[in-house]
Amino acid sequence: MPNSAASMKLGIKSAKRRLKELEACIAFIETLAIMFQETEFYSSRNLILYEEKCKYMNCLFRSLICEPESVKYTDMNIELSELKNKLDAQISNFYLVSSVLLWELMHCMSLTSWNCTDLTLEIFIKNFENSSSLEIFLKSLIGELSKIVNSSDTVLLSAKETIIFYKSFSVLLILVEKSNSTSVIEYLKSNFYEEFKYYFNEDRIRLKTYNHYPISKDLLAVVKKLHRNIV
C-alpha cells in the first residue's frame, strides 16, 4: 500500500491525496485479479512468480491483508466530512477487491501447473494464519459482506457483488477446511457466529441472488459448506 508522508498529515489536501492513493491501489488490485485469471495458460507468468522463492507473491499477500491507514482528522467541516466518507468507502472496497485477488492467488497455487515448492497452497494458508493482520482482515471483510447482505431484501446482489461474495466466502472456506490448526474457525465461531447463523446461510443468500447468474449455484454451495462448519 502506498503511504506517502504527505497523505498522513492533517487537513483536506492530505485527505484528497490519500483518497487518490487508495483509488490507485484498488484499480491495481482489480487489474491483477483479471491478469491472474489467465495465468494458468501462460507458463512464463509462473516463472516470474517463482522468482526469489516467490518473493513477489509474499509481498503481494502481505499488502492485501494489511489494514490501510487513513488520514488523521482535526476539526471536522462539511468538506472534510465528505472526504472521510469517501475514504471509508474506499477502504471498505479495498477489503472486498483484496479478497477477490486472494482467491485468485489460492486458485493459482491449487492448479497442477503450479510447481513452486517454496510457496504451496499449504504454506500460503499457514502464512495467512500466522499473520498479525489475520483478525483485522477477517473482521473487516466479514463486516463489509454483512453490510451488503443486510440491505433491503428487494435489493439483490449485482453480478459483480455475486462474484465478490463467491470468492470471499471461498477464501474463508479454504482457510477453514485446509488449515492444520483451528485458529481461523475458532475466531469465526467466537466473533461471527450470529452473522453466519442468521445472514450467511443458504436461505438468506438465495434471497439476495439472481437465479440466472451461473455463479449463484456455486455461491450457495460454498455458503452451505461454510455455514455447516461455523454453525
C-alpha positions in Angstrom: 0.0 0.0 0.0 1.5 3.4 -0.9 1.6 5.6 2.2 3.2 8.9 1.5 4.1 11.1 4.4 2.1 13.9 2.8 -1.1 11.8 2.8 -0.9 11.1 6.5 -0.8 14.8 7.6 -3.8 16.7 8.8 -6.1 18.6 6.5 -8.1 18.4 3.4 -5.1 18.2 1.0 -3.8 15.2 2.8 -7.2 13.5 2.7 -7.5 14.1 -1.0 -4.0 12.7 -1.6 -4.8 9.6 0.4 -8.1 9.1 -1.4 -6.2 9.1 -4.8 -3.7 6.6 -3.4 -6.4 4.2 -2.3 -8.2 4.6 -5.7 -4.9 3.7 -7.4 -4.4 0.7 -5.2 -7.9 -0.7 -5.8 -7.5 -0.2 -9.6 -4.2 -2.1 -9.4 -5.6 -4.9 -7.4 -8.6 -5.3 -9.8 -6.2 -5.4 -12.7 -4.0 -8.1 -11.1 -7.1 -10.1 -10.4 -8.0 -10.1 -14.0 -4.4 -11.0 -15.0 -4.3 -13.9 -12.6 -7.4 -15.4 -14.2 -5.4 -16.2 -17.3 -2.1 -17.1 -15.6 -2.7 -20.9 -15.8 -2.5 -20.6 -19.6 0.9 -18.7 -19.7 3.7 -20.7 -18.1 6.0 -17.7 -18.4 3.9 -15.8 -15.9 4.5 -18.6 -13.3 8.2 -18.3 -13.8 8.1 -14.6 -12.9 6.0 -15.5 -9.8 8.6 -18.2 -8.8 11.5 -15.7 -8.7 13.4 -15.3 -5.5 11.4 -18.0 -3.7 8.1 -16.3 -4.6 9.2 -13.0 -3.1 6.6 -11.0 -5.1 3.8 -13.3 -4.2 4.6 -13.0 -0.5 4.8 -9.2 -0.7 1.5 -9.1 -2.5 -0.1 -11.3 0.1 1.1 -9.1 3.0 -0.2 -6.0 1.2 -3.7 -7.5 0.5 -4.4 -8.3 4.2 -2.9 -5.2 5.8 -5.1 -2.6 7.4 -5.0 0.5 5.2 -4.1 3.7 7.1 -6.3 6.7 6.8 -5.9 10.4 7.4 -5.8 12.0 10.8 -8.7 14.3 11.3 -8.8 17.5 13.4 -11.9 19.8 13.4 -14.4 18.4 11.0 -16.2 20.5 8.5 -18.6 19.6 5.7 -15.9 19.1 3.0 -13.6 17.1 5.3 -16.6 15.0 6.5 -17.5 14.2 2.8 -13.8 13.2 2.2 -13.9 11.0 5.3 -17.0 9.2 4.0 -15.2 8.7 0.6 -12.1 7.4 2.3 -14.1 5.0 4.4 -15.9 3.7 1.3 -12.6 3.1 -0.5 -11.2 1.3 2.5 -14.3 -0.9 2.5 -13.8 -1.5 -1.2 -10.2 -2.4 -0.6 -11.1 -5.3 1.6 -13.6 -6.7 -1.0 -11.3 -6.5 -4.0 -8.4 -7.8 -1.9 -10.4 -11.0 -1.1 -11.0 -11.5 -4.8 -7.3 -11.3 -5.6 -6.5 -13.6 -2.6 -8.9 -16.2 -4.1 -7.1 -15.9 -7.5 -3.8 -16.5 -5.7 -5.1 -19.5 -3.9 -6.7 -20.9 -7.1 -3.4 -20.4 -9.0 -1.5 -22.3 -6.4 -4.0 -25.2 -6.4 -3.5 -25.9 -10.1 -1.3 -28.7 -11.4 0.7 -26.1 -13.4 1.9 -24.5 -10.1 5.3 -26.1 -9.4 6.9 -23.8 -6.8 7.8 -25.8 -3.6 8.7 -22.5 -1.8 5.1 -21.4 -1.8 2.4 -24.1 -1.9 -1.2 -23.6 -1.0 -0.5 -25.2 2.4 2.4 -22.8 3.1 0.2 -19.8 1.9 -2.6 -20.8 4.3 -0.1 -21.2 7.2 1.3 -17.7 6.4 -2.2 -16.4 6.5 -2.9 -18.0 9.9 0.3 -16.7 11.4 -0.1 -13.1 10.1 -0.6 -10.4 12.6 -3.2 -8.9 10.2 -5.4 -12.0 10.1 -8.0 -11.0 12.6 -8.4 -7.4 11.4 -8.7 -8.6 7.8 -11.4 -11.2 8.7 -13.2 -8.7 10.8 -13.2 -6.0 8.1 -14.1 -8.4 5.3 -17.0 -10.0 7.1 -18.2 -6.6 8.2 -18.3 -5.4 4.6 -20.1 -8.6 3.4 -22.6 -8.1 6.3 -23.4 -4.6 5.2 -24.2 -5.8 1.7 -26.3 -8.8 2.6 -28.2 -6.9 5.3 -29.5 -4.3 2.8 -33.2 -4.4 1.8 -34.5 -7.8 0.6 -35.7 -6.1 -2.6 -32.1 -5.1 -3.4 -30.4 -8.1 -4.9 -26.7 -8.6 -5.4 -25.3 -7.3 -8.7 -23.3 -9.6 -10.9 -20.0 -8.1 -9.5 -21.2 -8.4 -5.9 -22.2 -12.0 -6.5 -18.7 -12.8 -7.7 -17.1 -11.0 -4.8 -19.3 -13.0 -2.4 -18.4 -16.2 -4.0 -14.7 -15.6 -3.9 -14.7 -14.0 -0.4 -16.6 -16.9 1.1 -14.4 -19.3 -0.9 -11.3 -17.8 0.7 -12.9 -18.3 4.2 -13.9 -21.9 3.3 -10.3 -22.7 2.2 -8.9 -21.3 5.4 -11.4 -23.3 7.4 -11.0 -26.6 5.5 -7.4 -26.6 4.5 -5.9 -25.3 7.8 -3.9 -27.5 10.0 -4.9 -25.5 13.1 -8.3 -24.4 14.4 -7.4 -20.7 14.9 -9.4 -19.4 12.0 -12.6 -21.4 12.7 -12.4 -20.6 16.4 -12.1 -16.9 15.6 -15.0 -17.1 13.3 -17.2 -19.0 15.8 -16.3 -16.7 18.6 -16.8 -13.4 16.8 -19.2 -14.1 13.9 -21.5 -16.9 15.0 -24.6 -14.8 14.8 -23.7 -13.5 11.4 -23.3 -17.0 10.0 -26.4 -18.3 11.7 -28.8 -15.6 10.6 -27.3 -13.9 7.5 -24.6 -16.0 5.9 -26.8 -19.0 5.3 -28.1 -20.7 2.2 -31.7 -19.3 2.5 -30.6 -15.7 3.1 -28.1 -15.7 0.3 -30.6 -17.3 -2.1 -33.0 -14.4 -1.4 -30.2 -11.9 -2.3 -29.1 -13.5 -5.6 -30.5 -13.8 -9.1 -31.1 -17.4 -10.2 -29.9 -16.8 -13.7 -26.3 -15.9 -12.7 -24.3 -19.0 -13.5 -22.1 -18.5 -10.3 -25.1 -18.3 -8.0 -25.3 -22.1 -7.5 -21.6 -22.3 -6.7 -22.0 -19.4 -4.2 -24.8 -21.2 -2.4 -22.8 -24.4 -2.3 -19.8 -22.6 -0.7 -22.1 -20.8 1.8 -23.7 -24.1 2.8 -20.4 -25.7 3.5 -19.1 -22.7 5.4 -22.3 -22.4 7.4 -22.0 -26.1 8.3 -18.5 -25.6 9.7 -19.3 -22.5 11.7 -22.8 -23.2 13.0 
